[in-house]
Amino acid sequence: MPDKEEIISYFQELQDGICARLEAVDGQGRFREDRWQRPEGGGGRTRIIQGRHIAKGGVNFSAVHGPMPGRISRALGLAPGRFLATGVSIVLHPLNPMVPIIHMNVRYFEVQPAGKPETDNIWWFGGGIDLTPHYIDGADARFFHQELKKVCDAHHPDYYPRFKQWADDYFYLRHREETRGVGGIFFDRLGGEDGFSKEERFAFVREVGEAFAPLYAHLLEKHKDEPFGERELAWQNLRRGRYVEFNLVWDKGTRFGLDTDGRTESILMSLPPVANWEYDHRPEEGSPEARTLALLKKGIGWVSHKG
C-alpha cells in the first residue's frame, strides 16, 4: 500500500515532468521557482512561467501538515487531529485567446484523529482537470473529454459520467448561471469505500496527472499561431474576469489554502496577469462570443457533441 512519503515523492516528480514539457512546448519561457516553508509544518515549490505562448502559468507542489485547524475539521466533518495535504495544482493562462485556459489539481489528504494510532488514519484522494476556452471549439471539447473518458474507463466505467457531472456542478458560477468552461472531470474524497484499495485510487490519480501535459501540448500546438486582434483580446480579458470570480468566490481549494494559512502568492497564482470587467456586457447576436456564452451550460455531452 502506498504510504504518504511515496505519494509526496510522486507528486514532486509529476511537477518536474510537467514543467519540463511546458517549457518545451512554449519554446521560450522558463519556470521561476520559489521554495517556501509553512511555519506550522511542511512547505512547497511554487513555479511560475511567463513565456512566448503562456502569458502566465503556475505549476505548484505542496505538502503541508500539522494540527488541523478547527474550521477545516468542522468543514470536513472530522474530529480534531493532525493532517497532511499534498498535491500538484496547475493553471495556465495563454497569450493567444484561441488557446484555452486549463486547470488541473491532483491531491492526497490524510488525517490522524487525536489520540488514535496511525493505523486508524483517514485518507482520500481528490482532483480533476477542466478546460476554459475563451472561444469554445467543439472539436477541442470532444477531444478533451474523449481523452479524459479513456483515463476514467481504464479504472471504472462509472468514473467518467460521475466525475463529468461533478465537474459540471462544481465549476459553475451560480451568480452568472454559467459554467466556467466546457468542464472536464472533478472528484474528491475518494477513499477505500466501495471496495477500492489505496493502490487503485492512487493509480487512477497518477493517470489523471500524467494525462495533463499531452492534452495541453496538443491544444497549445493547434491554436498558438492563430491570428487574433483587439476584439479577441477584449473578450479574453472579460472571460479571465469570470475565471477570477470563480476562484475567489466559489473555489474550495482557494479557501482551504487560505484557511490553513498557506502561502498567499502560491494560492493566488491561478489568477491571470490581466482581467477586465465591463458593466452588463452583452455580445452581439450571432457573434463567436455569443455562441460561446450559449454553450456555457451544464449537461452537454461533449464526447459526442457535433458542434
Secondary structure, DSSP 8 states (H G I E B T S, - for coil): ---HHHHHHHHHHHHHHHHHHHHHHHSS---EEEEEE-TTSEEEEEEEE--SSEEEEEEEEEEEEEE--HHHHHHHT--SEEEEEEEEEEEEEESSTTS-EEEEEEEEEEEEETT--GGG-EEEEEEEEEEE-SS--HHHHHHHHHHHHHHHHTT-TTHHHHHHHHHHHHSEETTTTEESSSEEEEEEEE-SGGG--HHHHHHHHHHHHHHHHHHHHHHHHHHTT----HHHHHHHHHHHHHHHHHHHHT-HHHHHHHHTT--HHHHGGGS-S-----TT----TTSHHHHHHHT--TT--GGG---
